[in-house]
Amino acid sequence: MRLGPFCVHKLSLKLFLACTFTSVTTLYLFWSGCEVHSTLPTNKYEEIRGVPLTAIDCSKVIAGTSKDEDNPTERTELSTQKLAESDAAVCPNDHRIDVIVNGGKKLEGRLIENEAYVPFSFVKDYFDIYGDLQELDGKTVLDWRHSYSDIHHPKAGVVYETKDPFLWFEHYHVEGRSRVKCISGVEDVPVSLQWSPEGHFYPIQIAQYGLSHYNLLHIEGDSEGKEKVFEDAEAVSEVNWSWAFPKSAQITNVFDKERNSRVLQFSTTERDSL
């Protein structure tokens, strides 16, 4: 049996239509299931990342992106709001609160359940403490200290001698401290800013300054070191000690038979001793 030309043309037309329909259907299904890959660093794209979009949705995203670029202020407010919502989602009991200091200064704090938290940078300056963020055992920790001084442990096996360096004061550098205004050219002691910006003599600071240089004198063997004796009790004292004790107390230079040396004898009333 032989087919005529009309039957052949009719069969080819059906095959063409079937192939065309299959191709269009495949392209449509492929396009509907594809992900939108964009390099635009926008919040809109961050929200839809990984979500299948149609061609209509893609046009909406692009239009929304252009709108965000035209309104940066609105976009910033939305970002802040979403950040707060994100924090609340992670920790439902964590809230941002306003901290009002002495009825004036205002800063941002956090409220976690019933505990309020304020920024460490504010506390650090307000209470004059020390500390910073450090890495410890692979974790970020806040190293909080009330003093910048290091703890010095006595050296093992070292026997203390009264004429040797005293403890560990050779590590002190008093004149380099931020609270030392200068070294007085008359008294040759540090002038402190501890309690007053005008400068004053601070006994503890002066003692540390003297002990540090005393130790360095022994360690470095500085032959040009100056020595000034205020009182050794070996001779009649010319020092006026009236400023060192109350008027009801007495201090005298006497000879001690047991020590075979002169000593300073100090006496006071029971009230003064308390």
C-alpha positions as CSV (number, residue, x, y, z in Angstrom):
1,M,0.0,0.0,0.0
2,R,1.4,3.4,-1.0
3,L,0.7,6.6,0.8
4,G,-0.1,9.7,-1.1
5,P,1.7,13.1,-0.8
6,F,-1.2,14.5,1.3
7,C,-0.9,11.8,4.0
8,V,2.9,12.4,4.3
9,H,2.5,16.1,4.7
10,K,-0.3,15.6,7.3
11,L,1.9,13.2,9.3
12,S,4.9,15.7,9.3
13,L,2.7,18.5,10.5
14,K,1.5,16.4,13.5
15,L,5.1,15.5,14.4
16,F,6.2,19.2,14.2
17,L,3.3,20.3,16.5
18,A,4.1,17.6,19.0
19,C,7.8,18.5,19.1
20,T,7.0,22.2,19.4
21,F,4.6,21.6,22.3
22,T,7.1,19.4,24.1
23,S,9.9,22.0,23.8
24,V,7.7,24.8,25.0
25,T,6.5,22.8,28.0
26,T,10.1,21.8,28.9
27,L,11.3,25.4,28.8
28,Y,8.4,26.6,30.9
29,L,8.9,24.0,33.5
30,F,12.7,24.7,33.6
31,W,12.2,28.5,33.9
32,S,9.6,28.0,36.7
33,G,12.0,25.9,38.8
34,C,15.2,27.9,38.4
35,E,16.8,30.1,41.1
36,V,17.6,33.7,40.6
37,H,21.3,34.3,40.9
38,S,22.2,38.0,41.3
39,T,25.2,39.8,42.5
40,L,23.2,42.7,43.8
41,P,24.0,43.1,47.6
42,T,20.5,44.0,48.6
43,N,18.3,43.0,51.5
44,K,15.6,41.8,49.1
45,Y,17.9,39.3,47.5
46,E,19.0,38.1,51.0
47,E,15.3,37.4,51.8
48,I,14.6,35.4,48.6
49,R,17.9,33.5,48.4
50,G,17.3,29.9,47.6
51,V,13.5,30.4,46.9
52,P,12.3,29.5,43.3
53,L,11.0,32.6,41.5
54,T,9.0,33.0,38.3
55,A,9.7,35.7,35.7
56,I,7.0,37.9,37.2
57,D,8.5,37.5,40.7
58,C,11.9,38.4,39.3
59,S,10.6,41.7,37.9
60,K,9.1,42.5,41.3
61,V,12.4,41.9,43.0
62,I,14.3,44.1,40.6
63,A,11.7,46.9,41.0
64,G,11.9,46.6,44.8
65,T,15.7,46.8,44.7
66,S,15.6,50.0,42.7
67,K,13.1,51.4,45.2
68,D,15.5,50.6,48.1
69,E,18.4,52.3,46.3
70,D,16.2,55.4,45.9
71,N,15.3,55.4,49.7
72,P,18.5,54.6,51.7
73,T,17.1,56.0,54.9
74,E,14.0,53.7,54.8
75,R,16.2,50.8,54.0
76,T,18.4,51.5,57.0
77,E,15.4,51.7,59.3
78,L,14.1,48.4,58.0
79,S,17.5,46.8,58.4
80,T,17.7,48.0,62.1
81,Q,14.1,46.7,62.7
82,K,14.9,43.3,61.1
83,L,18.1,43.1,63.2
84,A,16.1,43.7,66.4
85,E,13.6,41.1,65.3
86,S,16.4,38.7,64.6
87,D,17.9,39.2,68.0
88,A,14.5,38.7,69.6
89,A,14.1,35.5,67.7
90,V,17.4,34.1,68.9
91,C,16.9,35.2,72.5
92,P,13.3,36.0,73.2
93,N,14.1,37.6,76.6
94,D,16.8,39.9,75.2
95,H,15.6,43.5,74.7
96,R,17.3,46.8,73.8
97,I,16.7,49.5,76.5
98,D,17.8,53.1,77.0
99,V,20.2,53.7,79.9
100,I,20.0,57.2,81.4
101,V,23.1,58.1,83.5
102,N,22.5,60.7,86.3
103,G,19.4,62.0,84.6
104,G,21.4,63.3,81.6
105,K,23.7,61.1,79.4
106,K,21.7,58.5,77.4
107,L,23.1,55.3,75.9
108,E,21.9,52.0,74.7
109,G,21.8,48.9,77.0
110,R,20.4,45.4,77.0
111,L,17.8,43.7,79.2
112,I,18.2,40.0,79.4
113,E,15.3,38.6,81.6
114,N,15.6,40.7,84.8
115,E,19.3,41.7,84.4
116,A,20.4,45.0,82.8
117,Y,23.6,45.4,80.9
118,V,25.5,48.5,79.9
119,P,28.4,48.9,77.5
120,F,31.8,48.0,79.0
121,S,33.4,51.0,77.2
122,F,31.3,53.3,79.3
123,V,31.9,51.4,82.6
124,K,35.6,51.3,81.8
125,D,35.9,55.1,81.6
126,Y,33.3,55.9,84.3
127,F,34.9,53.8,87.0
128,D,38.4,54.1,85.8
129,I,39.0,50.3,85.4
130,Y,41.1,48.3,83.0
131,G,40.3,45.6,80.5
132,D,39.8,44.6,76.9
133,L,38.7,41.7,74.7
134,Q,41.2,38.9,74.4
135,E,41.4,35.4,72.9
136,L,41.7,32.6,75.5
137,D,41.5,28.9,74.6
138,G,40.0,29.7,71.2
139,K,37.2,31.9,72.8
140,T,36.7,35.6,73.0
141,V,36.7,36.8,76.6
142,L,36.6,40.1,78.4
143,D,39.6,40.5,80.7
144,W,38.4,42.9,83.4
145,R,41.0,44.2,85.9
146,H,40.8,46.8,88.7
147,S,44.5,47.5,88.5
148,Y,47.1,47.5,85.8
149,S,49.7,46.1,88.2
150,D,51.1,42.6,87.6
151,I,51.5,40.0,90.3
152,H,55.2,39.3,91.0
153,H,56.0,36.1,92.8
154,P,59.2,35.8,94.9
155,K,62.0,34.0,93.2
156,A,62.5,30.4,94.4
157,G,65.6,29.8,96.5
158,V,66.4,33.5,96.9
159,V,67.2,34.5,100.5
160,Y,66.2,38.0,101.3
161,E,68.9,40.4,102.6
162,T,68.2,43.8,104.0
163,K,71.0,45.4,101.9
164,D,69.9,43.7,98.6
165,P,67.1,44.8,96.2
166,F,63.8,45.0,98.0
167,L,61.2,42.5,96.7
168,W,60.4,43.2,93.0
169,F,60.3,47.0,92.8
170,E,63.0,47.0,90.1
171,H,60.1,46.2,87.7
172,Y,58.3,49.4,88.7
173,H,58.5,52.5,86.4
174,V,56.7,55.1,88.4
175,E,57.8,58.1,86.4
176,G,56.3,56.6,83.2
177,R,52.8,56.3,84.6
178,S,49.9,58.4,83.2
179,R,49.0,59.7,86.7
180,V,52.5,61.2,87.2
181,K,52.6,64.8,86.1
182,C,56.4,65.2,86.4
183,I,59.4,64.6,88.7
184,S,59.9,67.6,91.0
185,G,63.3,69.3,90.3
186,V,63.5,70.5,94.0
187,E,62.3,67.5,96.0
188,D,63.3,64.9,93.2
189,V,60.1,62.9,93.7
190,P,57.1,62.4,91.5
191,V,54.2,64.9,91.4
192,S,51.0,62.9,91.2
193,L,47.7,63.6,89.4
194,Q,45.9,60.9,91.4
195,W,43.5,63.1,93.2
196,S,44.0,66.6,91.7
197,P,44.9,67.8,88.2
198,E,47.0,70.6,89.7
199,G,49.5,68.0,91.0
200,H,50.3,67.0,94.6
201,F,52.7,64.7,96.5
202,Y,51.3,61.2,97.0
203,P,53.2,59.2,99.7
204,I,52.6,55.7,98.3
205,Q,53.7,56.8,94.8
206,I,56.8,58.5,96.2
207,A,57.7,55.3,98.2
208,Q,57.3,53.2,95.1
209,Y,59.5,55.6,93.1
210,G,62.2,55.5,95.8
211,L,62.1,51.7,96.1
212,S,62.3,51.2,92.3
213,H,65.4,53.3,92.0
214,Y,66.9,51.8,95.1
215,N,66.6,48.3,93.5
216,L,68.0,49.5,90.2
217,L,70.9,51.1,92.1
218,H,71.8,47.6,93.5
219,I,71.2,45.7,90.3
220,E,72.9,48.0,87.8
221,G,75.6,49.1,90.3
222,D,75.1,52.8,89.6
223,S,78.0,54.5,91.5
224,E,76.5,57.9,90.9
225,G,73.4,57.2,92.9
226,K,72.5,59.9,95.4
227,E,72.0,59.0,99.1
228,K,70.4,61.3,101.7
229,V,70.0,60.3,105.3
230,F,67.0,61.9,107.1
231,E,67.5,60.1,110.4
232,D,69.7,57.3,111.7
233,A,69.3,57.9,115.4
234,E,73.1,57.8,115.9
235,A,73.4,61.5,116.5
236,V,71.2,64.2,117.9
237,S,68.5,64.7,115.3
238,E,68.1,68.0,113.6
239,V,64.9,66.9,111.8
240,N,61.7,68.4,113.0
241,W,59.3,65.5,113.5
242,S,56.4,67.5,114.8
243,W,54.5,67.0,111.5
244,A,54.6,63.2,111.9
245,F,52.6,62.8,115.1
246,P,50.0,64.5,117.2
247,K,50.9,67.2,119.8
248,S,50.2,64.8,122.7
249,A,52.8,62.3,121.4
250,Q,56.6,62.6,122.0
251,I,59.6,61.4,120.1
252,T,63.2,61.5,121.6
253,N,66.6,60.3,120.7
254,V,67.9,58.0,123.4
255,F,70.6,55.4,124.0
256,D,69.5,51.8,124.1
257,K,71.9,49.6,126.2
258,E,70.6,46.3,124.8
259,R,71.3,47.4,121.2
260,N,74.4,49.4,122.2
261,S,73.1,52.1,119.9
262,R,71.0,55.2,119.9
263,V,67.3,54.8,118.9
264,L,64.2,56.9,118.5
265,Q,61.8,56.5,121.4
266,F,58.2,57.2,120.5
267,S,55.4,57.5,123.1
268,T,51.8,58.5,122.8
269,T,48.6,58.4,124.8
270,E,46.1,55.5,124.6
271,R,43.7,57.8,122.8
272,D,46.2,58.7,120.2
273,S,47.2,55.1,119.6
274,L,43.6,54.2,118.8
